[in-house]
Structure formats: C-alpha cells, structure tokens
Amino acid sequence: MTAALKQIPGESGLPLLGHSLKFIKNCNNLYDEMHAKYGPVYYNEYLTTRAVNLLSPEGNEFVLLDRAGNFSSRMAWNMSLKALFPNGLMLRDGDEHRLHRRLMGAPFKTSALALYVDTMNPDIANTVQTWAKQDTFLFYPAIKQLTLDLAAKIFLGETLQEEAQDINKAFVDVVDASMVVVRYPFLGNKYQRGLEGRALLENYFAARISQKRSSNDTDMFAEISRAEVEDGTTFSDQDVIDHMIFLMMAAHDTTTSSISSICYALAKNPIWQQHIREEAKAIGAQQLSYDNMANFDAAGLVLKEALRLYPPLPMIPRMAIKDCEFEGFAIKKGQHVHVSPYFTQRLPEIWSNPTKFDPLRFSKERSEDKIHRHAWIPFGGGAHKCLGLKFAELQVKLVLFHLLKKYEISVDPDYEMPYAPAPIGKPSDQLPLKLTRL
C-alpha cells in the first residue's frame, strides 16, 4: 500500500501581499528565513503567487531536468513576463521550444562565436581605456553601457548612437516592470513604462527585419531572421521580434550583473587579479582570441565562483501541469514550483566554507561543483539551460583580459557591496570601484 503523501508546510504571509515586500527587498534573505523555519520544501506567497520552494540540489534536478514532464516553463514565466517578454525562448515548452531552440542554434555555433570574439576585442579594449578618470569609478553603469554597446554590434550589427539612450531605458523599464506587484498600467507607473518600453523595442526590430532577411550580415539579428531547418520552417516576423528582445535583455542585463559581481569579488581578492594578469601575459597577445580562451583558466574559475555567490537570477520558476510528488511531498497540478540558485550554491554540505570567495573549488583537483550536478545552476538546467552561456563566458573573459591588463581594481577595506538580487542581481549603490592604472 502506498504511503500517504505529506502536505507541504509553509505560510502565506501578510494579507494580499504575502511575502512580496520581503521578496522584493531581498529574496535571498527570505529563502534563508523560510528554510530555517520549514526546511528545504515549503510554500509561501509573493507577487500574487503561491509557490512551492524546493531548496536542494535534488529539487533542482527534479524540476529542471523534469524527466516525467511534470512542469511548464511558459506557464510559470507568463505570470510576470507574458506582456513584457512574450514567447521568449524560456516562455515556450515541449516541441515548440525544441524547434525554436534548434532554429536559434546558428548564432551560437563555434564559427559564429569566434567572429564575435574578434568583433568585441577592440571595442572592449578601447572602452576600458577611457575609464578611471575620477577617484571613485561607478562601475555598474559603465559596464552596463559597454554590454549594451557590445550587444548592439553583435546582436544587431550596428552601433547605437541616437537611439542608445531610448533603447537602454526601454530595456531597464521592461525588466523593472517584471517585478511590480500591481500589473496594471496607470499614471505612468512602472508597469506602464515597461509596456511602453516593450512597444518601442517591437517597433525598432519590426522596422529592420525585412532588410536583415535579405542581407548577408553575420550578426545574431540577421542569423535569426534567416534561420531555417530542413523542412523549410522559419521564424515569423513576430517570432524574430520576441526572440531578439529576450536575447538582448539576457545579454545586456545578466552579463552586466555577472561582470559587476566578478569585479567586486576581484577587488576584495586581489591575488586573483594577479593570477589572471599572469595568464594574460603568458598568452602574449594584445587581444584574446577564441583559440586562447581555454588557456585563460583563472578567469574561468573566477567567473564560476562569482556566479556561485551572486547568481544573476534569484530563482527559476515552473508550474506543475499534473499532480506529482517530490520526496514524499504532494505537488498539485497548477501549483508554482521554484528553485533557488542562490540557496543551493551556498549549501555547506556541497561547498566548503560556502561564503568564502574561493575559485579553486572549481579546479579539477577539488571539483566541488561535481559533488552534485545540480548544485551549481546559474544558467539553469535541462532543456531550458541558457542557450547563450558560452557567449556570456567569452564576453566576461574578454572584459577581464583587457580590464586587468590596464588596472588594479580596489575598494575601501571595509566596503561590502549592497546587493539587490531581484529581478536581476545588481549592486544597489552602482558599485564604486577604484581603478589604478598599472
């Protein structure tokens, strides 16, 4: 006889609001608080959603690999993103998702990535050369502008000039709107600004699709506009618009988040700056080529460790599309189920001294990330694992190569970065760094 399934413990929080205010203020602290009360499986409510939280590597594997087809990514993300990022790749499921992911493969092949590296090298080198003109350099807005400029060239095949400010504001407004409690536009509130930003971006891409389809351009916009599989299936204009807006957001905001966290960690741990400089010197070139990326190992270790401590996405949601069970707990059809990269990436049973910045934990000798394959999930996992993770790694390595050849990064000895983890992690004080020319 099958044992009765356990009911999931938890709490609803404040009337109407639930834990929304705590979640917005610092969702990572909320995960810690609720786990201390209820353990690794619990429910709570925030942003109008009642969610079951699975805070363990096993929970990550159960949800993200989804071997039994229990969950929908589209239905979960639609709660917050349907009007703002409709039909982006992670808002699709099943056969549709597999087809669209396949169609989007060309811009992320090795040959394309190598071209992107060649394109980004001089732009990054020239930009970082202009930094550090003041005693305290606000790093976050500077790297955000750089990643936007790079995304414009690599994704769009053009340099944003007059449109740059409007495009940047549109992306910021759309991302900010994804976290609001009141999802109704009025009086210029955040949600209305987000919808207006979405409309501006749609018009921008729609006006350029026809030219991209007929061009020989090698940027991502052109590749996606021309994408075709063996049976002749292609993207519609609306598909192209939806994918480009989503890709630009991901490349712009999540990479900005990652590089900011990396540079903060390097400022607090200057020995790793030296390790990266030594490898850059050993490469012996003015630019970092695609073929030399594998020899830039210290930067790769630093990237993994910074993403462990500061994952850009604070949680990954799914919705149950049928009744299922996890470790004896009943999960009902229609329930939201969330996993937290932040929480499992700091578990002491997986990570030694988990709050310490220690890139060598990812070395071949230690391989703490191999203790459980789903303990480190900053790029998600399973069928929806981030398509652009290799591109993100290349971009981060290029920035570190050029930045650390020119500067020593530092912060005041008692400085601790105030970190806002949602909707996409960032330093809430713009990250004041000191850049000292070498």
C-alpha positions as CSV (number, residue, x, y, z in Angstrom):
1,M,0.0,0.0,0.0
2,T,1.4,3.4,-1.0
3,A,2.1,5.7,2.0
4,A,0.0,8.9,2.1
5,L,1.9,11.9,0.7
6,K,2.9,14.6,3.1
7,Q,1.4,18.1,3.0
8,I,3.9,20.9,2.3
9,P,4.5,23.2,5.3
10,G,4.7,27.0,5.0
11,E,2.9,30.2,5.4
12,S,1.1,32.9,3.4
13,G,2.5,36.0,5.0
14,L,0.6,39.3,5.0
15,P,-3.0,39.5,3.7
16,L,-3.0,40.2,-0.1
17,L,0.8,41.0,-0.1
18,G,2.1,37.7,1.3
19,H,5.9,37.9,1.4
20,S,6.1,40.3,-1.6
21,L,7.8,43.1,0.3
22,K,10.4,40.8,1.7
23,F,10.9,39.2,-1.6
24,I,11.5,42.5,-3.4
25,K,13.7,43.8,-0.7
26,N,16.0,40.7,-0.6
27,C,14.6,37.4,-1.8
28,N,17.8,35.6,-0.8
29,N,17.2,36.6,2.9
30,L,13.7,35.3,2.5
31,Y,14.9,31.9,1.3
32,D,17.2,31.7,4.3
33,E,14.5,32.7,6.7
34,M,11.9,30.3,5.4
35,H,14.4,27.4,5.1
36,A,15.3,27.9,8.8
37,K,11.6,27.6,9.7
38,Y,10.4,24.8,7.4
39,G,13.3,23.0,5.8
40,P,14.1,22.5,2.1
41,V,10.4,22.0,1.0
42,Y,7.9,24.7,1.9
43,Y,5.3,27.1,0.4
44,N,4.9,30.8,0.7
45,E,3.2,33.6,-1.2
46,Y,4.7,36.7,-3.0
47,L,3.9,38.8,-6.1
48,T,0.4,37.4,-6.1
49,T,1.7,33.8,-6.4
50,R,1.6,30.9,-4.0
51,A,4.8,28.9,-4.7
52,V,6.3,25.6,-3.5
53,N,10.0,26.1,-3.0
54,L,12.4,23.2,-3.4
55,L,15.8,24.3,-1.9
56,S,18.1,21.4,-2.6
57,P,20.2,20.0,-5.4
58,E,17.8,17.1,-5.7
59,G,14.9,19.6,-6.0
60,N,16.9,21.5,-8.8
61,E,17.3,18.2,-10.6
62,F,13.7,17.2,-10.2
63,V,12.4,20.5,-11.6
64,L,14.9,21.4,-14.2
65,L,15.5,18.0,-15.8
66,D,11.8,17.3,-15.5
67,R,12.2,13.7,-16.7
68,A,8.4,13.0,-16.2
69,G,7.2,16.1,-17.9
70,N,5.6,17.5,-14.8
71,F,6.3,21.2,-15.4
72,S,5.7,24.1,-17.7
73,S,8.3,26.9,-18.0
74,R,5.9,29.0,-20.2
75,M,3.0,29.0,-17.7
76,A,5.3,29.9,-14.8
77,W,7.1,32.8,-16.5
78,N,3.9,34.1,-18.1
79,M,2.8,35.2,-14.7
80,S,5.3,38.0,-14.7
81,L,6.6,38.2,-18.3
82,K,3.7,37.5,-20.7
83,A,3.1,41.1,-21.6
84,L,6.7,42.2,-21.4
85,F,8.7,39.3,-22.9
86,P,6.0,37.2,-24.6
87,N,7.2,34.0,-26.3
88,G,10.9,34.4,-25.5
89,L,12.7,31.0,-25.6
90,M,12.1,30.2,-21.9
91,L,8.4,31.0,-22.3
92,R,8.0,28.1,-24.6
93,D,7.5,24.4,-23.9
94,G,7.8,21.0,-25.4
95,D,8.1,20.5,-29.2
96,E,7.7,24.2,-29.8
97,H,10.6,25.0,-27.5
98,R,12.8,22.4,-29.1
99,L,12.1,23.7,-32.6
100,H,12.7,27.3,-31.7
101,R,15.9,26.4,-29.8
102,R,17.1,24.5,-32.8
103,L,16.3,27.4,-35.2
104,M,18.3,29.7,-32.9
105,G,21.4,27.4,-32.9
106,A,23.3,29.0,-35.7
107,P,24.2,32.3,-34.0
108,F,25.8,30.3,-31.1
109,K,27.9,27.8,-33.1
110,T,31.7,27.9,-32.7
111,S,32.4,29.7,-36.0
112,A,29.9,32.4,-35.1
113,L,31.3,32.8,-31.5
114,A,34.9,33.1,-32.9
115,L,33.7,36.0,-35.1
116,Y,32.0,37.7,-32.1
117,V,35.3,37.5,-30.2
118,D,37.1,39.2,-33.0
119,T,34.5,41.9,-33.1
120,M,34.4,42.6,-29.3
121,N,38.1,42.7,-28.7
122,P,38.9,46.2,-30.0
123,D,35.7,47.7,-28.6
124,I,36.3,46.4,-25.1
125,A,40.0,47.5,-25.2
126,N,39.1,51.0,-26.4
127,T,36.3,51.4,-23.9
128,V,38.1,50.3,-20.7
129,Q,41.0,52.6,-21.7
130,T,38.7,55.6,-21.1
131,W,37.7,54.5,-17.6
132,A,39.1,55.7,-14.2
133,K,39.1,59.4,-14.9
134,Q,37.8,60.0,-11.3
135,D,38.9,58.8,-7.9
136,T,35.8,56.6,-7.4
137,F,34.6,55.0,-10.6
138,L,30.9,53.8,-10.7
139,F,31.4,50.5,-12.3
140,Y,27.9,49.3,-12.7
141,P,26.6,52.0,-15.1
142,A,29.9,51.9,-17.1
143,I,29.8,48.1,-17.6
144,K,26.0,48.3,-18.4
145,Q,26.7,50.8,-21.2
146,L,29.6,48.6,-22.5
147,T,27.4,45.5,-22.6
148,L,24.7,47.4,-24.4
149,D,27.1,48.7,-27.0
150,L,28.5,45.1,-27.5
151,A,25.0,43.7,-27.7
152,A,24.1,46.3,-30.3
153,K,27.1,45.4,-32.5
154,I,26.9,41.6,-32.0
155,F,23.2,41.1,-31.9
156,L,22.0,43.9,-34.2
157,G,25.1,44.5,-36.4
158,E,25.1,48.3,-35.8
159,T,26.3,50.9,-33.3
160,L,23.5,52.5,-31.3
161,Q,24.0,56.3,-31.3
162,E,20.9,58.5,-31.3
163,E,18.8,55.5,-30.2
164,A,21.1,54.3,-27.5
165,Q,19.5,56.2,-24.6
166,D,16.0,55.3,-25.6
167,I,16.9,51.6,-26.2
168,N,18.7,51.3,-22.9
169,K,15.8,53.0,-21.0
170,A,13.4,50.6,-22.7
171,F,15.2,47.5,-21.5
172,V,15.6,48.9,-18.0
173,D,11.9,49.7,-17.9
174,V,10.8,46.3,-19.2
175,V,13.0,44.4,-16.6
176,D,11.8,46.7,-13.7
177,A,8.2,46.1,-14.7
178,S,8.6,42.4,-14.4
179,M,8.9,42.7,-10.6
180,V,6.0,45.0,-9.8
181,V,3.1,43.8,-7.6
182,V,0.4,45.9,-9.4
183,R,0.3,44.6,-13.0
184,Y,-2.0,47.3,-14.4
185,P,-0.8,50.4,-16.3
186,F,-1.9,53.7,-15.0
187,L,-0.5,57.2,-14.4
188,G,3.0,56.4,-15.8
189,N,3.7,53.7,-13.2
190,K,6.4,51.1,-13.6
191,Y,4.2,48.7,-15.4
192,Q,3.0,51.3,-17.9
193,R,6.6,52.3,-18.5
194,G,7.5,48.7,-19.1
195,L,4.8,48.2,-21.7
196,E,5.8,51.4,-23.4
197,G,9.4,50.1,-23.5
198,R,8.2,46.9,-25.0
199,A,6.4,48.8,-27.7
200,L,9.4,50.9,-28.5
201,L,11.6,47.7,-28.9
202,E,9.0,46.0,-31.0
203,N,8.9,48.9,-33.4
204,Y,12.7,49.0,-33.6
205,F,13.0,45.4,-34.6
206,A,10.0,45.3,-36.8
207,A,11.4,48.1,-39.0
208,R,14.6,46.1,-39.7
209,I,13.5,42.5,-40.2
210,S,13.0,42.7,-44.0
211,Q,16.4,44.1,-44.6
212,K,18.0,41.5,-42.3
213,R,16.3,38.6,-44.0
214,S,17.8,39.6,-47.4
215,S,21.2,40.5,-46.1
216,N,24.5,38.6,-45.8
217,D,25.1,40.1,-42.4
218,T,26.6,37.8,-39.7
219,D,25.0,39.4,-36.6
220,M,22.5,37.5,-34.5
221,F,19.5,39.5,-35.7
222,A,20.3,38.6,-39.3
223,E,21.0,34.9,-38.5
224,I,17.7,34.5,-36.6
225,S,15.8,36.4,-39.3
226,R,17.1,33.9,-41.9
227,A,17.0,30.8,-39.7
228,E,15.6,27.7,-41.3
229,V,15.5,24.0,-40.6
230,E,15.5,21.1,-43.1
231,D,11.8,21.1,-43.8
232,G,11.8,24.8,-44.6
233,T,10.4,26.0,-41.3
234,T,11.4,29.6,-40.5
235,F,10.6,32.2,-37.9
236,S,7.7,34.6,-38.4
237,D,8.4,38.4,-38.0
238,Q,6.8,38.3,-34.6
239,D,8.9,35.3,-33.6
240,V,12.0,37.3,-34.6
241,I,10.9,40.3,-32.6
242,D,10.1,38.2,-29.5
243,H,13.4,36.3,-29.6
244,M,15.5,39.4,-30.2
245,I,14.0,41.4,-27.3
246,F,14.5,38.5,-25.0
247,L,18.1,37.8,-26.1
248,M,19.1,41.5,-25.9
249,M,17.7,41.6,-22.3
250,A,19.6,38.5,-21.3
251,A,22.9,39.6,-22.9
252,H,22.6,43.1,-21.6
253,D,21.3,42.7,-18.0
254,T,22.5,39.3,-16.9
255,T,26.0,39.9,-18.2
256,T,26.2,43.3,-16.6
257,S,25.2,41.6,-13.3
258,S,27.8,38.9,-13.7
259,I,30.7,41.2,-14.5
260,S,29.8,43.6,-11.7
261,S,29.9,40.7,-9.2
262,I,33.1,39.4,-10.6
263,C,34.9,42.7,-10.4
264,Y,33.6,43.3,-6.8
265,A,35.0,39.8,-5.9
266,L,38.3,40.6,-7.6
267,A,38.6,43.9,-5.7
268,K,38.2,42.1,-2.4
269,N,40.6,39.3,-3.5
270,P,43.4,41.0,-5.4
271,I,45.5,37.8,-5.6
272,W,43.1,36.6,-8.2
273,Q,43.7,39.7,-10.3
274,Q,47.3,38.8,-10.4
275,H,46.6,35.2,-11.4
276,I,44.5,36.5,-14.3
277,R,47.2,39.0,-15.3
278,E,49.9,36.3,-15.3
279,E,47.8,34.2,-17.6
280,A,47.1,37.2,-19.9
281,K,50.8,37.8,-20.0
282,A,51.6,34.2,-20.8
283,I,49.2,34.3,-23.8
284,G,51.4,37.1,-25.1
285,A,49.0,38.9,-27.4
286,Q,47.3,42.3,-27.4
287,Q,43.9,40.6,-27.9
288,L,42.4,37.4,-26.5
289,S,41.5,35.1,-29.4
290,Y,38.8,32.5,-29.4
291,D,41.5,29.8,-29.6
292,N,43.2,31.1,-26.5
293,M,40.1,31.1,-24.3
294,A,40.9,27.7,-23.0
295,N,44.3,28.9,-21.7
296,F,42.6,31.7,-19.7
297,D,41.6,29.3,-17.0
298,A,41.9,31.6,-13.9
299,A,39.3,33.9,-15.4
300,G,37.0,30.9,-15.9
301,L,37.4,29.8,-12.3
302,V,36.7,33.4,-11.1
303,L,33.6,33.5,-13.3
304,K,32.2,30.3,-11.9
305,E,32.8,31.3,-8.3
306,A,31.3,34.8,-8.6
307,L,28.2,33.2,-10.3
308,R,28.0,30.8,-7.4
309,L,28.0,33.6,-4.8
310,Y,25.9,36.1,-6.9
311,P,23.7,34.3,-9.5
312,P,22.1,36.9,-11.7
313,L,18.6,35.2,-11.5
314,P,17.5,34.7,-7.9
315,M,15.0,31.9,-8.7
316,I,13.8,29.7,-11.5
317,P,10.1,29.1,-11.7
318,R,8.0,26.3,-13.2
319,M,4.2,25.4,-13.0
320,A,3.1,21.9,-12.3
321,I,0.9,20.7,-15.2
322,K,-0.1,17.5,-13.4
323,D,-0.1,16.1,-9.9
324,C,3.3,14.8,-8.9
325,E,5.4,14.1,-5.7
326,F,8.9,15.0,-4.5
327,E,10.5,13.2,-1.6
328,G,7.1,12.2,-0.3
329,F,5.5,15.7,-0.6
330,A,2.4,16.2,-2.8
331,I,2.7,18.8,-5.6
332,K,-0.7,19.6,-7.2
333,K,-1.4,20.5,-10.8
334,G,-1.5,24.3,-11.1
335,Q,1.0,24.9,-8.3
336,H,4.0,27.1,-8.9
337,V,7.3,25.4,-8.0
338,H,10.5,27.4,-7.6
339,V,14.2,26.5,-7.2
340,S,16.9,28.9,-5.9
341,P,20.4,29.0,-7.5
342,Y,21.5,31.3,-4.6
343,F,20.5,28.8,-1.9
344,T,21.9,25.6,-3.3
345,Q,25.1,27.3,-4.3
346,R,25.8,28.1,-0.7
347,L,25.0,24.7,0.9
348,P,27.7,23.7,3.4
349,E,27.3,20.0,2.6
350,I,28.3,20.8,-1.0
351,W,30.6,23.8,-0.8
352,S,33.5,24.1,1.7
353,N,33.3,27.4,3.6
354,P,30.5,28.4,1.3
355,T,30.5,32.2,1.9
356,K,34.2,32.5,1.1
357,F,35.3,33.5,-2.4
358,D,37.4,30.5,-3.4
359,P,37.6,29.9,-7.2
360,L,39.8,26.8,-6.7
361,R,36.8,24.9,-5.5
362,F,36.0,24.6,-9.3
363,S,39.5,23.3,-10.1
364,K,39.9,19.7,-11.4
365,E,41.6,18.7,-8.2
366,R,38.6,19.8,-6.0
367,S,35.6,19.8,-8.3
368,E,33.1,20.7,-5.6
369,D,30.6,21.5,-8.4
370,K,30.7,17.8,-9.4
371,I,29.5,16.6,-5.9
372,H,26.0,17.1,-7.2
373,R,25.5,18.0,-10.9
374,H,22.6,20.3,-10.0
375,A,24.1,22.2,-7.0
376,W,25.5,24.9,-9.4
377,I,22.8,26.2,-11.6
378,P,23.3,29.9,-12.5
379,F,22.4,29.1,-16.1
380,G,19.5,26.8,-15.2
381,G,19.5,23.2,-16.4
382,G,17.7,20.7,-18.5
383,A,16.0,21.6,-21.8
384,H,15.9,25.3,-20.9
385,K,19.5,25.7,-19.9
386,C,20.7,29.1,-21.1
387,L,21.5,28.9,-24.8
388,G,23.9,31.9,-24.5
389,L,26.1,30.6,-21.7
390,K,29.2,30.1,-23.9
391,F,28.8,33.6,-25.3
392,A,28.5,35.0,-21.8
393,E,31.7,33.3,-20.8
394,L,33.6,34.6,-23.8
395,Q,32.4,38.2,-23.1
396,V,33.4,38.0,-19.4
397,K,36.8,36.7,-20.3
398,L,37.4,39.4,-22.8
399,V,36.4,42.2,-20.3
400,L,38.7,40.7,-17.7
401,F,41.6,40.3,-20.1
402,H,41.5,44.0,-21.2
403,L,40.5,45.5,-17.9
404,L,43.1,43.8,-15.7
405,K,45.9,44.4,-18.1
406,K,45.4,48.2,-17.6
407,Y,44.1,48.5,-14.0
408,E,44.4,47.3,-10.4
409,I,40.8,47.1,-9.0
410,S,40.3,48.0,-5.4
411,V,37.6,49.1,-2.8
412,D,37.9,50.6,0.6
413,P,38.9,47.9,3.2
414,D,35.5,48.0,5.0
415,Y,33.4,48.1,1.9
416,E,30.7,45.4,1.3
417,M,28.7,45.5,-1.9
418,P,25.0,46.1,-1.1
419,Y,23.4,43.6,-3.4
420,A,19.8,43.6,-4.7
421,P,19.1,40.1,-6.0
422,A,15.8,40.6,-7.8
423,P,14.7,40.9,-10.6
424,I,18.2,40.6,-11.9
425,G,21.0,40.8,-9.3
426,K,22.9,44.1,-9.1
427,P,24.8,46.4,-6.7
428,S,22.3,48.9,-5.3
429,D,25.0,51.6,-4.9
430,Q,26.3,51.4,-8.6
431,L,29.5,49.6,-7.3
432,P,32.1,52.3,-6.6
433,L,35.5,50.9,-7.5
434,K,38.9,52.4,-7.6
435,L,40.8,51.7,-10.8
436,T,44.5,52.3,-10.6
437,R,46.5,52.3,-13.9
438,L,49.3,49.8,-14.0
